[in-house]
Amino acid sequence: MRSKYLKWITGIMILLILLVTSVLLAFSIGEVNFSIPELIEILRNKTGIEYTIVSSIRFPRILLGFSVGGALSLAGVILQGVYRNPLVEPYTLGISGGAALGVAITIVFNLNSTFGIYMLPFSGFLGAICTIFIVYFLSVSKNLFNINKMLLIGVMISFIASSTMMFLLSTTTAENLHSIVFWVMGSLDEPDMFLVKSVFFASITGLCITYLFANPLNALRLGESKAKHLGVNTNFTIRVLFIIASLLTGISVAVAGVIGFVGLIIPHLLRIIIGSDFRVLLISSFLGGSIFVILCDVISRTIIAPNELPIGVITGMIGGVVFIVVLSKLKFSIR
Amino acid sequence: MQEFLTINNLKCGYPGSFMLEDIHMKIEKGSFIGIVGPNGSGKTTLFRGITGEIQVRKGNILLKGIDTFTMSAKQKAQKLAIVTQNTEAPDMTVEDYVLMGRLPYKKHFQLFEKEEDYVLAHKYMTLTGIFAHKDKLMCELSGGEQQLAAIARALAQEPELLLLDEPTSHLDITHQVQILNLIQHLNTTLHLTVLMIIHDLNLAGEYCDYLVMMHNGKIHTTGSPVQVLNYKHIEDVYNTVVITQENPLSKKPVVFLVSEKTFRRSQND
């Protein structure tokens, strides 16, 4: 087997081991700690308060962390590939701003108490979808996609959304203000299994569809023009990938709030460690994002227990610091 | 000789700014054709028209009798490959870069290269002399080596038509000659039809069998290097005083530039 493939397989195996470890850690650690044998016993008996903690509280969080982390990281790696810009992340296109605005409007106008528990994620998703549509249609002229224009429009929409958010925050009640701010900071505390499963299936489907575009994404590394010369329908590829990345971000933000840094730092780290080839980078970024968010969630709910810190605070702080340290320490070249 | 590439009454370009018009060309298989002309004369626009990067407004381009407009991007990439003047230096190894040339042959769900793809990539890396660098990153190569890698990548596409857009610009004479010798060798041994944009008239005259001189979006003159590279055509198109002579060995034309000072002095004498 070629050494390149061996390196990829080793990398993916290590990530899978880390994922299993982080999942076990997330099941074990919390307000009540369980050892691994205790955990096995709880899962075998399937009764008692311990089983409820594991199955109804920790499992949805882990599944949501896996899905949201994977989805955001995947969206990040796709967008960085499409734009050929390492600073692009899922939130650059204003999707998080749109989702946050949707949620803020719902909270301010008290629509969630009128339309039920799905209203918050639905309004977040609607906000994200509206942003995607605006960015998409303003970026297409003469049936051609202008990716630089799209980036600028995304950034502008992000500014408009955050300004409108600030307007709503400054005019609403203290209670609403608190709800909006906490939602924006992100949390994996989602008791509704339907929503959790939806994000899980969306992220896995997104990963599978993106793999159909792994080769075109690799060709785009040479530039849009050269990718065309290699027979890639760049216009179609960029459109589909933009939609996948946007939907993944929209769904994640709608359910878990704005969890920053995942889509920016995880693809970067894995590019340094495992390589830039999208055939390995897509899956490894997905797994890396999942591990990162699951571990950050463990920290967020244990660091000031019994209280919980918003996960966005942890991802931002730890992610940023780890990224700077790794980037300054690593001497081997980026492949 | 089989007619390979036919360009009929082509009009293409950028609406509101620059347009190529009345372009007619009939190119035989195995020809080595140089396209010369000053900056902004439409050479690269012509290439973009042929590759389908810009919309053809009038006329058509037939590759082996098939209208290129009707070909899919993949079909086109299997028939023609292009090497541009600026080779991207992505963070990938030379081998991976050359293997990119096999992309047009990959099936939609095929994620990895087949063994034959590696065989072909290695063959063309050897032919272009960069096999020893196969595990290096593209950015670790010199400009000339990067250009050789780009040619190997284009050859891995196994094209019948090779388009070269100023492949020797920014290179020293050693690399210029190395690359043009290689292209000439490929043209002769693989019967590859080569269409090359080149600014250096002496290199164009020495290496190409046939030249097309462009000016203001139109073809000004076509013919053998001796027919095209005479002082009258060059002065008309480039608006520059030159002297043309014959290379005593190759019998091809050589162009000498004349500075304004020298020109005035010669007139006074």
Interface residues (C-beta under 8 A of the other chain):
Chain A: K4 Y5 Y211 L212 A214 N215 N218 A219 R221 L222 G223 S225 K226 K228 H229 L230 G231 V232 N233 S276 D277 R279 S333 I334 R335
Chain B: T51 G52 E53 S72 A73 K74 Q75 K76 A77 Q78 A81 I82 T84 E88 P90 D91 M92 T93 D96 Y97 M100 G101 L103 P104 K106 H108 F109 Q110 L111 F112 L137 Q157
